[in-house]
Each structure stands twice: as structure tokens, then as C-alpha cells.
Amino acid sequence: MATTITLDSRHFKAAADKARELGKTPRTYIQSLIDADTLTFDEILAPVRESFANGGATEEKLDEAVNEARKAIHVQSRRKPGK
């Protein structure tokens, strides 16, 4: 079933600008927003999980990378501005 929606000029311009940034038409951009809103968390993560599995990384390596990033953020957040 096809339907038509009407957008005011401000919303259409915003959608058209964002679509152009992404190399899409306004129609496909708006469709992608709707599709993304209906995905489950598992569906969203599926490509990440597949890439992770195909990259040969282990859960231990991922845990280590996350812990190192947390430490770096913690150290950075404790520094005083200007130092």
C-alpha cells in the first residue's frame, strides 16, 4: 500500500538536506528512518556481530579494548582543563 504524507517546507528541506548528505533521495531517507525505528536491538546489532565474528576477534579482546577505553576516558575526565 502506498500513501502520501505532506511535510511543511521546513521539514521537507531538512529531510532533503540530510538525504543529500547521505546520498539518498528524500523518499528513501524517510523510509530508512521508519525502517530503523521498527528494528529490534538484535537486528540493529546483527551487522556488528557479523563483522566482529568475521574479524577473528574474541570476547576477551573486546573486553580488553572496552576496559582500555574506559580507563583512558576516566583519566581524561579527571584532568583539569588547560593541563
Backbone bond lengths (Angstrom), bond angles and torsions (degrees), N, CA, C in turn:
res aa  C-N    CA-C-N  psi(-1)  N-CA   C-N-CA  omega(-1)  CA-C   N-CA-C  phi
1 M - - - 1.442 - - 1.525 108.27 -
2 A 1.281 116.23 130.86 1.465 121.44 177.06 1.523 108.07 -106.48
3 T 1.308 114.68 144.50 1.456 119.84 177.76 1.521 107.96 -140.94
4 T 1.291 116.37 163.78 1.457 121.70 -179.66 1.517 108.95 -115.81
5 I 1.326 115.33 135.79 1.455 119.11 173.06 1.521 108.02 -115.43
6 T 1.294 115.77 152.87 1.453 120.77 179.67 1.522 108.77 -113.55
7 L 1.312 115.77 128.73 1.455 121.51 176.97 1.521 108.87 -114.15
8 D 1.333 116.30 144.21 1.458 117.28 173.45 1.530 107.64 -70.55
9 S 1.303 117.36 168.00 1.463 121.24 -172.83 1.528 112.15 -62.51
10 R 1.321 117.98 -35.44 1.464 120.83 179.61 1.531 110.90 -64.03
11 H 1.335 116.90 -46.35 1.463 119.98 -179.65 1.527 111.39 -68.91
12 F 1.330 117.01 -38.62 1.463 118.99 179.10 1.524 110.17 -65.07
13 K 1.326 117.49 -42.75 1.463 120.63 179.39 1.522 110.32 -61.70
14 A 1.331 117.66 -43.33 1.466 121.12 178.83 1.524 110.43 -61.15
15 A 1.328 116.78 -43.99 1.469 120.39 179.31 1.522 110.89 -66.27
16 A 1.315 117.04 -42.30 1.464 120.72 -179.91 1.523 111.23 -65.19
17 D 1.327 117.02 -41.35 1.470 120.51 178.77 1.522 111.16 -63.27
18 K 1.326 116.71 -45.97 1.467 120.78 -179.73 1.529 110.37 -66.14
19 A 1.321 116.46 -40.36 1.464 120.74 178.65 1.528 110.06 -60.41
20 R 1.310 116.63 -44.27 1.463 121.24 179.79 1.539 110.14 -61.74
21 E 1.345 116.97 -42.03 1.475 120.97 177.23 1.522 111.08 -57.15
22 L 1.319 115.48 -37.97 1.468 121.15 -176.18 1.522 113.50 -90.81
23 G 1.343 116.46 -0.57 1.463 120.10 -178.69 1.515 113.17 72.91
24 K 1.321 116.23 30.92 1.466 121.22 -179.22 1.522 109.50 -121.29
25 T 1.314 114.97 168.40 1.461 119.95 170.14 1.525 107.34 -85.89
26 P 1.336 117.83 159.67 1.463 118.25 176.14 1.529 111.96 -55.53
27 R 1.314 116.21 -38.83 1.473 119.93 -179.71 1.528 111.47 -61.37
28 T 1.343 116.58 -50.22 1.469 118.59 -177.80 1.528 111.16 -69.19
29 Y 1.332 117.02 -31.93 1.459 119.66 176.74 1.529 110.58 -63.45
30 I 1.334 117.00 -47.71 1.470 120.97 -179.59 1.529 109.99 -64.71
31 Q 1.337 117.07 -39.30 1.461 119.65 176.68 1.530 110.94 -61.71
32 S 1.341 117.00 -39.26 1.459 119.88 -179.67 1.531 111.21 -66.43
33 L 1.338 117.26 -32.95 1.465 120.17 176.24 1.526 110.70 -64.54
34 I 1.309 115.67 -43.38 1.469 120.19 179.85 1.529 109.70 -66.43
35 D 1.326 116.47 -44.29 1.466 119.89 178.80 1.523 110.88 -59.98
36 A 1.335 116.63 -44.54 1.463 120.55 -179.12 1.517 111.18 -63.32
37 D 1.312 117.14 -35.03 1.465 120.85 -178.47 1.525 112.35 -71.61
38 T 1.324 116.75 -19.76 1.466 119.54 -177.93 1.529 113.01 -99.94
39 L 1.339 117.26 -2.16 1.458 120.34 179.53 1.521 111.14 -77.19
40 T 1.314 115.49 147.80 1.460 120.27 172.87 1.525 108.38 -81.95
41 F 1.314 116.73 164.58 1.456 121.07 177.57 1.522 110.54 -59.48
42 D 1.324 117.86 -39.35 1.468 121.38 178.17 1.526 111.18 -62.64
43 E 1.333 117.18 -39.96 1.467 120.60 179.08 1.533 111.05 -67.10
44 I 1.319 116.54 -37.63 1.456 120.44 179.07 1.529 110.47 -65.78
45 L 1.325 116.22 -40.25 1.466 120.69 -177.03 1.524 114.20 -82.44
46 A 1.318 118.34 -10.98 1.464 120.88 -176.16 1.532 112.68 -53.46
47 P 1.334 120.27 -48.36 1.469 118.87 179.56 1.529 112.67 -64.11
48 V 1.311 117.25 -34.39 1.465 120.97 178.75 1.519 109.42 -67.06
49 R 1.317 116.25 -44.84 1.468 119.93 179.24 1.527 111.37 -62.75
50 E 1.332 116.07 -41.24 1.461 120.24 -179.99 1.529 110.47 -64.26
51 S 1.318 116.14 -44.94 1.464 120.53 178.71 1.516 110.75 -62.52
52 F 1.318 116.40 -41.85 1.463 121.83 178.37 1.528 110.15 -60.51
53 A 1.332 116.04 -47.50 1.467 120.60 -178.31 1.529 110.90 -65.24
54 N 1.327 116.97 -39.90 1.466 120.55 -178.39 1.526 112.62 -75.30
55 G 1.322 116.84 -19.07 1.458 120.73 -178.44 1.516 113.48 -82.54
56 G 1.312 117.44 -7.37 1.448 120.80 177.37 1.520 114.06 81.84
57 A 1.309 117.36 7.00 1.469 119.67 179.59 1.527 109.46 -76.53
58 T 1.319 114.47 154.65 1.458 119.93 177.23 1.525 108.95 -109.67
59 E 1.318 115.58 165.91 1.464 119.45 176.41 1.523 110.36 -61.75
60 E 1.336 116.08 -34.60 1.457 119.68 179.18 1.525 111.32 -63.82
61 K 1.343 116.61 -41.80 1.468 120.39 178.28 1.528 110.56 -64.76
62 L 1.307 116.32 -39.71 1.456 120.17 178.33 1.521 110.28 -64.70
63 D 1.327 117.12 -45.70 1.472 120.75 177.58 1.526 110.85 -57.45
64 E 1.316 115.72 -43.37 1.464 120.25 -179.80 1.532 110.83 -63.34
65 A 1.319 117.27 -43.72 1.465 120.87 179.64 1.529 111.23 -63.67
66 V 1.320 116.73 -41.37 1.462 120.85 178.96 1.518 110.40 -65.25
67 N 1.317 117.40 -44.24 1.464 120.85 179.41 1.525 111.72 -63.33
68 E 1.320 117.90 -40.16 1.462 120.85 177.50 1.525 110.71 -64.42
69 A 1.322 116.69 -41.07 1.471 120.16 178.37 1.525 110.54 -64.52
70 R 1.318 116.83 -41.35 1.473 120.20 177.88 1.527 111.21 -61.08
71 K 1.327 116.16 -44.14 1.463 119.98 179.44 1.525 110.40 -61.54
72 A 1.321 116.60 -44.96 1.466 120.33 -179.07 1.522 111.05 -62.58
73 I 1.319 117.00 -41.58 1.468 120.79 178.61 1.515 110.26 -65.70
74 H 1.320 116.75 -40.83 1.467 121.12 179.49 1.527 110.69 -62.00
75 V 1.323 116.34 -46.42 1.465 120.87 179.58 1.529 109.61 -62.62
76 Q 1.299 116.61 -45.09 1.471 121.15 -178.45 1.534 110.63 -64.11
77 S 1.312 118.38 -39.97 1.462 121.25 -177.21 1.525 111.69 -71.59
78 R 1.329 117.93 -22.65 1.463 121.52 -179.65 1.525 112.68 -85.14
79 R 1.342 116.61 -15.99 1.459 119.72 178.43 1.511 110.11 -70.35
80 K 1.309 114.93 144.34 1.471 119.50 177.65 1.516 108.95 -79.72
81 P 1.340 117.07 145.53 1.475 119.70 177.50 1.525 110.68 -57.35
82 G 1.329 115.50 140.57 1.448 120.90 176.66 1.519 114.34 88.92
83 K 1.321 118.55 -1.52 1.463 120.91 -179.51 1.501 110.75 -111.93
